[in-house]
Amino acid sequence: GYEILPSSAYEAQIEWFKEHHDFVMEREWLSYSPSVVASLGCAIRALSEVDDEVIVMDPVYPPFYSMVRDNHRRLILHPLHQDDEGVYRFDIEKLRSQITSKTKLLVLCSPHNPIGRVWSREELVELSGLCLEYGIVIISDEIHCDLVYPEHKHIPIASLSSDVCNATVTLMGSGKTFNMAGFSISTVCIADETMRKRYAEEQHRLHWGDGALLSHVAFEAAYRHGGEWHQKLLYRLDENRQKVVRAFENTEIRVNAPQATYLAWLDCRALGMGNRALREFFVQQAGVGLSAGISFGREGSGFMRLNFALSFEMLERALEKITHALENLER
Ligand SMILES: Cc1ncc(COP(=O)(O)O)c(C=O)c1O
């Protein structure tokens, strides 16, 4: 019953990326992985040594930190900061100052969970230019690339130029696009032959195989026939996104419409609560369990992350409960 992911499934994903992201991948660049986080760990192990430095932006999806630490690499945190409009940015000069001879990898989240940023072409050019200058490999987790709202466009960092492509490992998955996380299937794209060989050797040491037939069929079917469903999904998520922004308009919670993802990053700092109290407020007073911002890193202190990939009715209920609890908050 062992199966291999058939070429037709890879071809379906290649066609999707050509059509949706103007990114042309070759079949041999791609390989199967059971999960994006597993590929991240494998790439870290394959492309750096113990005690090498890995740059990660803060706040970010927590396994970025644990994959670096648990594989005994040094975590170099780059704090993202909000500009006057509340848009998160990295600071290229600060990044430059954080690089040492031990810095081997930069892990990018593009689009970025939890802040919902779609990095612009200019930002990606700047970031990749710096990495090329210092010989740093970019590991770009692009699992949220298909959940981008109409006014923005996702640019795969590897599509910028052949030089950047050869310095990048792109982690890709159907888990978010088609809500298929339970199918344990994703892919990794590595154009550079030497890096691909190192990654493949590490993967063989882990012996994770090629997954299950049902996942292979689902993966191919989703990329081949899921276009219309995906359009409808984006439309529904956009409605929910706007609903979330409107709900907090006249409250002390500040929220910018995410440019991508189904995640709203709620700035609750004006409530003046510690992280534990903030979490308890949402659970005990509002009856809604959100993800605590602090679990995404130090820069997430005072924030909460709300997943709005819900039915309209359930989202409405959750928002009503939160705004009601805010109104009744004793000061
Ligand atoms: C940025 C990011 N990467 C990876 C994952 C998980 O992917 P997988 O289940 O394929 O490991 C998530 C899920 O939330 C995510 O937000």
The ligand as a Tripos MOL2 file, in Angstrom:
@<TRIPOS>MOLECULE
LIG
   16    16     1     0     0
SMALL
NO_CHARGES

@<TRIPOS>ATOM
      1 C1          2.5260   30.0260    8.5080 C.3       1 LIG1
      2 C2          2.0800   28.6070    8.7270 C.ar      1 LIG1
      3 N1          2.8870   27.6000    8.3700 N.ar      1 LIG1
      4 C3          2.5240   26.3170    8.5470 C.ar      1 LIG1
      5 C4          1.3100   25.9960    9.1060 C.ar      1 LIG1
      6 C5          0.9680   24.5580    9.3310 C.3       1 LIG1
      7 O1          1.1740   23.8070    8.1960 O.3       1 LIG1
      8 P1          1.2310   22.2240    8.2840 P.3       1 LIG1
      9 O2         -0.0120   21.7800    8.9730 O.co2     1 LIG1
     10 O3          1.2930   21.7850    6.8530 O.co2     1 LIG1
     11 O4          2.4570   21.8920    9.0490 O.co2     1 LIG1
     12 C6          0.4380   27.0150    9.4990 C.ar      1 LIG1
     13 C7         -0.8570   26.6940   10.1340 C.2       1 LIG1
     14 O5         -1.4670   27.4750   10.7990 O.2       1 LIG1
     15 C8          0.8290   28.3490    9.2950 C.ar      1 LIG1
     16 O6          0.0440   29.3660    9.6460 O.3       1 LIG1
@<TRIPOS>BOND
     1     1     2 1
     2     2     3 ar
     3     2    15 ar
     4     3     4 ar
     5     4     5 ar
     6     5     6 1
     7     5    12 ar
     8     6     7 1
     9     7     8 1
    10     8     9 2
    11     8    10 1
    12     8    11 1
    13    12    13 1
    14    12    15 ar
    15    13    14 2
    16    15    16 1
@<TRIPOS>SUBSTRUCTURE
     1 LIG1         1 GROUP 0 **** ****
